[in-house]
Amino acid sequence: MASADSTSYAQNSIGGFGAGQHGLRLNPALELFVQAFDGIRCSDRSPLMMWTASPQRHHSAKAWSQERHKEGDRSRIEPCRVGMEACGSAHYWARELVAMGHEVLLISPSYTKPYVKRGKNDGVDAEAICEAMSRPGMRFVPIKSAEQQATLALHKARELLIKEQTMSVNALRGHLAEFGIVAAKGIGRVDELLALAEADTTLPNAAKTTVKVLAEILEGIEKAVDDLEEKIAESHAQNETSRLLDGIPGVGKLIASMIVASVPDAALV
């Protein structure tokens, strides 16, 4: 059971990130959790602090980052264990809290859900996170570095552009098929399709405008994908693990880079 000291500390911890000298509020709903903190089983007697959602829901990250550097911010909150769901911006806040001396545990939302008793609010979620943290067999999400997240952003942006490219090609094929202009399947056949459309004198001007716009979109996407792949290759060349993975048959630069960026610590997978 959590001690009285732990309960008092939880109140101070949440208050430290909420009202007070910061002039900011994290989430009033967490007060509900503080009231029930004394009845929550924890893995040890160390102070605990639970965040159920990214703080940006309640105030800006920029404001928090500026405020935390004020004199006394670091000394006001003693190092403790911080549990958060691995939601949007969780890795950023985990790095910020680790830099302040805290131990941060990120938990997949699917692993905390079984401990939610009823309803859906931050107080209930905080209690569920505390319960999940206390499980001896719980699996936690490794904290990604800023470099890893930057590489992942490259991959995600490329993935998005590839989807947009596929959508644009399908739209182009669908529109031209209505005028009897078709070409074999495959992204490599798009130039052939565009040439057929340009040579067709019966194609209405409105349709030609549509083809021109889609062709420009595809050209822009192709250039953007090439730029992203160039940056991914640079990131791959600077990472020893990624270069080792590249030596495996069937694993190229893209796959190797994606694996290294997605799996900070293979021992925790």
Secondary structure, DSSP 4 states (H G I P E B T S, - for coil): ---HHHHHHHHHHHHHTSSSTT---S-TTHHHHHHHGGG---SSSS-EEEE-S-GGGTS-HHHHHHHHTSTTHHHHS---EEEEES-TTHHHHHHHHHHTT-EEEEE-HHHHGGG--SS--HHHHHHHHHHHHT-TT---BPPPPHHHHHHHHHHHHHHHHHHHHHHHHHHHHHHHHTTT----SSGGGHHHHHHHHHH-TTS-HHHHHHHHHHHHHHHHHHHHHHHHHHHHHHHHHT-HHHHHHHTSTT--HHHHHHHHHH-S-GGG-
